[in-house]
Amino acid sequence: MALFSKAISAVYNAPKNIPHIQLTPKPSSQKWSTAQDHGLLSTPLHLLTDSKTNYANTITREDDDICFLHALKLDVFRHVLRKLGEEAVEGLNMIDAVQRLGIDHHFQEEIDQILQQQHLIITSGSAHGADHHSDLHEVAVRFRLLRQQGYFVPDDVFKKFKESDGSFKQMLSEDIKGLMSLYEASQLSIEGEDTLDEAGKFSWHLLNTSLSHLDHHQARVVGNTLSNPHHKSLATFMAKNFFSTNSRGTNNRWLNILQEVAKTEFSMVRSLHQKEIVQISKWWKELGLAKELKFARDQPVKWYIWSMACLADPNLSEERVELTKPISFIYLIDDIFDVYGTLDELILFTEAVKRYIS
C-alpha cells in the first residue's frame, strides 16, 4: 500500500519541464508537440522503443519537406473550402467530410463561417413560414451539423417530409442517401422530440430492409451508417473507411485535394501517437509497478487508447500522455479489488486512499 501511495505521488509531483518540438513550419496554423525529441514521421514502433536508437539523428530533411508540403495542401483546401463553401449543399458536404476524417480542427474558422450562413437559411425560411428546401439529404445534414455546433434547430424542419397523418412519406424509401442522412440526424434528438425519434425508427427500418437489394458498395455504406452513426462514433477510428465507402457521388473538385491532405495527416498523427506510446511505456517501465504488482494488468498501450479517443486533437499531445497516467491507476485499483485483496485488506486500502485524496 505504501508503494501504491508512492506511485500516485510520483505521477502528480513529476516535473513539468517537458521539451516541445514543432511538426509544421507554420506554428500559427498547427502546433503539434510531444515530449520526445525524435521527429521521424513513420518510424516503426519497435525502433522507437529500442534504447539503442539515436533519436537525435532520426530527424531528416525529408520530414521537414513533408511538413512544409502538408501545410501548403492545408492552405489549398482551406481556399477551396472558403470558395465552394458558399454553395449551400457543397459547403455541407465538405464540412461533413472533414469532420468524418477528423481533420476539422484545421478549418474551424471556415466551418464556423459556413454554418453561420447555413443557420440563416433555416431562420429566413422560418420567417417566411417554411424552409423551402425539399431535399432530404440537404435538410438532414444541415440539421445535424448545426446541432453539433450548438445551434438551436427545431425538429419541425422535417415536417415537409411527413404525410397529413403525421407519418413519414413512403416515397422516401427510394432516397437511400437522404435516409442515411435522416438516420444520422436522428441521433441528435433530445427528450420530447417525437419527430426525430420517429425519424430514427423510420429510416432504420427502410435502410435495413434495403440491404438485401443494394449492390455490394451501397450495402457496405448503408451498413456502416447503421452500425456507426457519426455522432456515436470516433473519427479517429472510422476515418479510414471514408474514402472506400463515401467516394462515389462526391464532387472531385475537392475530393482529390482532401484525400491528399488526409493521407499526410494520418501519417503524421500515427507517428505522433507512436511517440506518445513510447513515452507512456518508458514512464510505466521506470515506475516499476509491473514488477511489484505481478497480479495486475501490464497494458500501457490499452490505457493510452482511452486518452487517444477522448483527446483526438493532435495539439493535445501532452494532455494525452498525462491523462493516461491516472487511467493506468484506475486499472490497477480494479485489479487490486478483483484478484488480489481480501475484504478486510480492501476496506483498509479504501480508507487509505480516501485519506490520501482528502
C-alpha positions as a printed Julia matrix, in Angstrom:
358×3 Matrix{Float64}:
   0.0     0.0     0.0
   2.88    2.3     0.73
   4.26    1.51   -2.71
   0.92    2.36   -4.31
   0.73    5.7    -2.5
   4.29    6.43   -3.52
   3.48    5.71   -7.14
   0.49    8.08   -7.15
   2.64   10.78   -5.63
   5.26   10.19   -8.32
   2.7    10.81  -11.05
   1.29   14.07   -9.78
   4.51   15.54   -8.43
   6.57   14.81  -11.52
   8.39   17.84  -13.01
   6.65   19.53  -15.95
   9.75   20.69  -17.82
   8.84   18.79  -20.96
  10.55   19.95  -24.16
   8.39   20.53  -27.26
   9.02   20.13  -30.96
   7.05   21.61  -33.85
   5.88   19.31  -36.62
   5.0    22.05  -39.09
   6.82   25.12  -40.38
   3.78   27.3   -39.61
   3.28   27.46  -35.83
   0.27   29.7   -36.16
  -1.74   27.11  -38.07
  -0.62   23.91  -36.39
   1.25   23.27  -33.12
   1.69   19.61  -32.53
   4.11   18.73  -29.78
   5.33   15.72  -27.93
   7.65   15.26  -25.0
  10.08   13.23  -27.04
  12.96   14.67  -29.04
  12.59   12.36  -32.05
  10.69   13.56  -35.09
  10.64   10.82  -37.69
   7.23   10.71  -39.33
   6.94    6.97  -39.86
   9.44    5.23  -37.61
   8.31    1.67  -36.7
   7.34    1.33  -33.05
   9.93   -1.36  -32.33
  12.65    1.08  -33.44
  11.22    3.89  -31.37
  11.29    1.74  -28.25
  14.8     0.46  -28.9
  17.01    2.08  -26.29
  19.97    1.88  -28.69
  18.28    4.14  -31.24
  19.85    7.59  -31.52
  16.73    9.75  -31.72
  18.71   12.91  -32.31
  19.77   11.56  -35.68
  16.34   10.42  -36.87
  15.05   13.85  -37.95
  15.6    14.13  -41.68
  15.3    16.78  -44.35
  12.51   14.66  -45.82
  10.46   15.12  -42.63
  10.75   18.9   -42.92
   9.68   18.71  -46.57
   6.65   16.59  -45.71
   5.55   19.05  -43.03
   6.02   22.0   -45.38
   4.07   20.35  -48.21
   1.32   19.37  -45.81
   0.97   22.99  -44.68
   0.67   24.03  -48.33
  -2.01   21.4   -49.0
  -3.94   22.61  -45.98
  -3.85   26.15  -47.33
  -5.04   24.96  -50.75
  -8.0    23.07  -49.3
  -8.78   25.96  -46.95
  -9.07   28.22  -50.02
 -11.3    25.67  -51.78
 -13.48   25.33  -48.68
 -13.96   29.09  -48.48
 -14.91   29.29  -52.14
 -17.11   26.2   -52.57
 -18.49   26.54  -49.06
 -20.6    29.43  -50.33
 -22.68   26.83  -52.19
 -25.26   25.53  -49.72
 -25.12   21.79  -50.38
 -21.45   21.69  -51.27
 -20.5    23.5   -48.09
 -22.44   20.98  -46.01
 -20.81   18.02  -47.76
 -17.32   19.45  -47.3
 -17.81   20.1   -43.59
 -19.24   16.62  -43.14
 -16.21   15.14  -44.92
 -13.52   16.94  -42.9
 -15.31   16.08  -39.64
 -15.57   12.42  -40.54
 -11.86   12.41  -41.36
 -11.02   14.03  -38.03
  -9.18   16.99  -39.57
 -11.79   19.67  -38.89
  -9.54   21.33  -36.29
  -7.54   22.8   -39.19
 -10.59   24.56  -40.65
 -12.64   25.65  -37.66
 -12.8    29.3   -38.69
 -14.08   28.4   -42.16
 -16.55   25.88  -40.71
 -17.94   28.48  -38.31
 -18.48   30.96  -41.13
 -20.22   28.42  -43.37
 -22.5    27.18  -40.6
 -23.5    30.75  -39.74
 -24.73   31.1   -43.31
 -26.41   27.69  -43.13
 -28.26   28.76  -39.99
 -29.53   31.83  -41.79
 -31.11   29.54  -44.39
 -33.23   27.96  -41.66
 -34.09   31.18  -39.83
 -35.01   33.02  -43.03
 -37.17   30.07  -44.06
 -38.94   30.12  -40.71
 -39.55   33.84  -41.08
 -41.4    33.15  -44.3
 -43.37   30.31  -42.8
 -41.31   27.34  -44.03
 -37.9    26.13  -45.11
 -38.25   25.94  -48.88
 -35.54   23.28  -49.29
 -37.12   19.92  -50.06
 -34.06   17.65  -50.48
 -33.99   15.26  -47.52
 -30.2    14.84  -47.57
 -29.6    18.58  -47.54
 -32.1    19.31  -44.77
 -30.88   16.42  -42.59
 -27.17   17.17  -42.94
 -27.75   20.86  -42.25
 -29.78   19.95  -39.16
 -27.1    17.59  -37.83
 -24.1    19.85  -38.47
 -25.8    22.86  -36.9
 -26.88   20.93  -33.82
 -23.38   19.51  -33.42
 -22.1    23.08  -33.46
 -24.55   24.17  -30.76
 -27.14   25.98  -32.88
 -30.8    25.62  -32.0
 -32.61   23.92  -34.87
 -36.21   22.79  -34.34
 -37.16   19.31  -35.48
 -40.07   20.68  -37.46
 -37.69   21.22  -40.39
 -38.62   17.64  -41.25
 -42.38   18.2   -41.29
 -42.36   18.68  -45.07
 -41.38   15.01  -45.39
 -44.43   13.8   -43.46
 -47.94   12.92  -44.55
 -51.02   14.69  -43.24
 -51.48   11.93  -40.66
 -48.01   12.66  -39.23
 -46.18    9.64  -40.65
 -43.14    9.96  -42.9
 -43.78    9.67  -46.63
 -43.21    6.17  -48.01
 -41.84    7.65  -51.24
 -38.67    8.43  -49.25
 -37.84    4.71  -49.33
 -36.16    5.28  -52.72
 -33.89    8.03  -51.37
 -31.14    5.95  -49.74
 -28.77    8.88  -49.37
 -31.46   11.01  -47.77
 -32.49    8.2   -45.42
 -28.89    7.75  -44.24
 -28.67   11.48  -43.51
 -32.02   11.37  -41.71
 -30.85    8.46  -39.57
 -27.65   10.34  -38.72
 -29.67   13.43  -37.8
 -31.98   11.43  -35.54
 -29.02   10.57  -33.32
 -29.05   14.16  -32.02
 -32.6    14.06  -30.71
 -33.39   15.32  -27.24
 -36.14   14.28  -24.86
 -39.59   15.07  -26.16
 -38.69   15.32  -29.85
 -41.07   12.7   -31.15
 -40.41   13.65  -34.78
 -36.74   12.73  -34.5
 -37.49    9.54  -32.59
 -39.89    8.53  -35.32
 -37.38    9.57  -37.99
 -34.78    7.26  -36.46
 -37.1     4.26  -36.43
 -38.46    5.03  -39.91
 -35.06    5.46  -41.56
 -33.5     2.49  -39.74
 -36.29    0.16  -40.89
 -36.13    1.26  -44.54
 -32.33    1.2   -44.67
 -32.13   -2.2   -43.01
 -34.72   -3.57  -45.42
 -32.85   -2.14  -48.41
 -29.65   -4.06  -47.66
 -30.9    -7.17  -49.44
 -31.3    -5.48  -52.84
 -28.42   -2.98  -52.85
 -25.13   -3.68  -54.6
 -22.07   -4.55  -52.52
 -20.75   -0.99  -52.29
 -24.12    0.55  -51.41
 -24.83   -2.15  -48.83
 -21.45   -1.52  -47.22
 -22.12    2.22  -46.97
 -25.62    1.71  -45.52
 -24.44   -0.98  -43.11
 -21.65    1.25  -41.85
 -24.1     4.11  -41.28
 -26.47    1.91  -39.28
 -23.68    0.38  -37.2
 -21.61    3.51  -36.66
 -23.56    6.77  -36.95
 -21.12    9.67  -36.86
 -22.47   11.22  -33.66
 -21.9     7.96  -31.76
 -18.51    7.0   -33.19
 -14.95    8.34  -33.15
 -13.47    9.88  -36.27
 -10.04    8.64  -35.18
 -11.13    5.04  -35.72
 -13.67    5.5   -38.53
 -11.77    7.85  -40.85
 -10.03    5.04  -42.73
 -13.41    3.89  -44.06
 -14.36    7.28  -45.5
 -12.83    7.13  -48.95
 -13.7     3.48  -49.52
 -17.37    3.98  -48.65
 -18.13    7.62  -49.49
 -16.11    8.48  -52.6
 -18.89    7.76  -55.09
 -21.02   10.73  -55.98
 -18.71   13.23  -54.27
 -17.57   16.21  -56.31
 -14.0    15.59  -57.44
 -13.3    19.31  -57.46
 -12.3    18.99  -53.83
 -12.23   15.27  -53.07
  -8.77   14.71  -54.57
  -7.32   17.63  -52.6
  -8.93   16.4   -49.4
  -7.64   12.89  -49.97
  -4.05   14.14  -50.24
  -4.43   16.24  -47.09
  -5.96   13.33  -45.17
  -3.27   10.82  -46.16
  -0.46   13.04  -44.93
  -2.41   13.92  -41.79
  -2.98   10.26  -40.97
   0.73    9.56  -41.31
   1.71   12.45  -39.07
  -0.89   11.66  -36.43
   0.1     7.99  -36.43
   3.71    8.99  -35.86
   2.69   11.33  -33.04
   0.68    8.57  -31.37
   3.64    6.2   -31.66
   5.87    8.69  -29.9
   3.32    9.19  -27.14
   3.09    5.43  -26.66
   6.87    5.31  -26.34
   6.77    8.0   -23.66
   3.97    6.22  -21.75
   5.8     2.87  -22.0
   9.01    4.46  -20.71
   7.17    6.09  -17.78
   5.42    2.83  -16.9
   8.63    0.81  -17.05
  10.55    3.28  -14.88
   7.69    3.38  -12.34
   8.33   -0.3   -11.64
   4.8    -1.27  -10.66
   4.62   -4.01  -13.28
   7.33   -5.88  -11.36
   5.96   -5.15   -7.9
   2.29   -5.88   -8.7
   2.6    -9.01  -10.81
  -1.1    -9.82  -10.43
  -2.12   -6.59  -12.16
  -2.52   -5.91  -15.85
   0.51   -4.63  -17.7
  -1.17   -2.86  -20.63
   0.09    0.72  -21.09
  -0.93    0.8   -24.76
  -4.51   -0.16  -23.89
  -4.64    2.57  -21.27
  -3.32    5.1   -23.77
  -6.14    4.28  -26.21
  -8.62    5.89  -23.8
  -6.69    9.16  -23.94
  -6.3     8.96  -27.7
 -10.06    8.52  -28.09
 -11.0    11.28  -25.62
  -8.45   13.84  -26.8
  -8.31   13.42  -30.56
  -6.89   16.85  -31.41
  -3.18   16.36  -32.33
  -2.37   19.56  -30.43
  -3.22   17.82  -27.14
  -0.19   15.54  -27.08
   0.96   16.38  -23.55
  -2.61   16.13  -22.26
  -2.99   12.62  -23.72
   0.2    11.48  -22.03
  -0.78   12.96  -18.67
  -4.32   11.58  -18.81
  -3.04    8.06  -19.45
  -1.26    8.02  -16.09
  -4.3     8.25  -13.78
  -6.16    5.9   -16.14
  -3.45    3.29  -15.53
  -4.05    3.54  -11.78
  -7.78    3.03  -12.27
  -6.97   -0.32  -13.87
  -4.52   -1.17  -11.08
  -7.1    -0.41   -8.4
  -9.63   -2.52  -10.28
  -7.19   -5.45  -10.3
  -6.41   -5.0    -6.62
 -10.11   -5.33   -5.83
 -10.83   -8.13   -8.3
  -7.92  -10.53   -7.91
  -5.68   -9.58   -5.01
  -7.1    -8.16   -1.79
  -9.22   -9.78    0.88
 -12.28   -7.96    2.13
 -10.51   -6.67    5.24
  -7.5    -5.55    3.2
  -9.69   -3.76    0.68
 -11.52   -1.88    3.43
  -8.18   -0.68    4.81
  -6.99    0.13    1.29
 -10.11    2.2     0.57
  -9.7     4.15    3.8
  -6.04    4.83    3.0
  -6.87    6.16   -0.47
  -9.62    8.36    0.97
  -7.17    9.85    3.44
  -4.66   10.43    0.64
  -7.06   12.35   -1.61
  -8.86   14.27    1.16
